[in-house]
Amino acid sequence: MSNPPSDNPYASPRKFDELPAPGSGANPIGAALPWRVTEALRFGWDAVVRQPLAVLVVFVASLVGSMFSFFGSMAQVILDQQGKVELALIAYATGVLLGLPLSLWMNMGLTRYMLKLARGQQANFGEIFAGGPFIACLLASLLLGLGVGLGLLLLIVPGIVLAIGWSYWMYLVVDRGRGPVDALGTSWKITRGFKWPLFGLMLLFIPITILGLLACGVGVLVAMPVCQLAMAYVYLKLTGEEPVLPPKYS
């Protein structure tokens, strides 16, 4: 989908000089390049075909990221059945407290991995464990949760708009070293004028994931990296970079 017209309710596409100065060592952010929803999805599919290892990477990242939460939930069920309610709550809370930071860490590595592929670079499997600026990501995720949560409580729509506008905060922290507030603000600015197409892209992720689940559940392992690479494709377009398909896996 190309640049929306100027009467878009979410404002016209932002210009380079409207963006904050990039952080220390970060590449400057250029003017957004035009993109289409179909092009983003096609790029995601083609990239996965060229780099099937991405399927395994997403699976491992999701598995490791949810490990503590899974075992905490299992322990809660077992302890509940034994009538140990207090211990069950402690087990669940422990799983959540340990699982959320681990999931955040794995998502940082996964974001870096997907961006490398979207830039036409060879990404290594071990990069998903490399993490990134954890404190900045943790603070940004807390601010995001607070803002979107309040928006959803108010009228639902503001929460959805905030979630779309802030959707690239982690990319900006991991890729450009932005601080938590700066990452949210910059994400909002680079998505200015593109929130409708982004909303459409994210909506399409739902049937794509459902189709993957219907394919004996195995298809979702392909659907997930396709969607994530589509998001990486759009991020590069919004920051003035031209995405490049990764080399064929060998």
Buried (B, 14 or more C-beta within 10 A) or exposed (E): BEBBEEEBEBBEBBEEEEBEEBBEEEEEBEBBBEBBBEBBBBBBBBBBBBBEBBBEBBBBBBEBBBBBBEBBBEBBEEBBEEEBEEBBEBBBEBBEEBBBBBBBBBBBBBBBBBBBBBBBEEBEEEBBBEBBBEEBBBBBBEBBEEBBEEBBEEEEEBBBBBBBBBBBBBBBBBBBBBBBEBBBBBBBBBBBBBBBBBBEBBEBBEEBBEEBEEEEEEBBBBBBBBBBBBBBBBBBBBBBBEBBBBEEEE
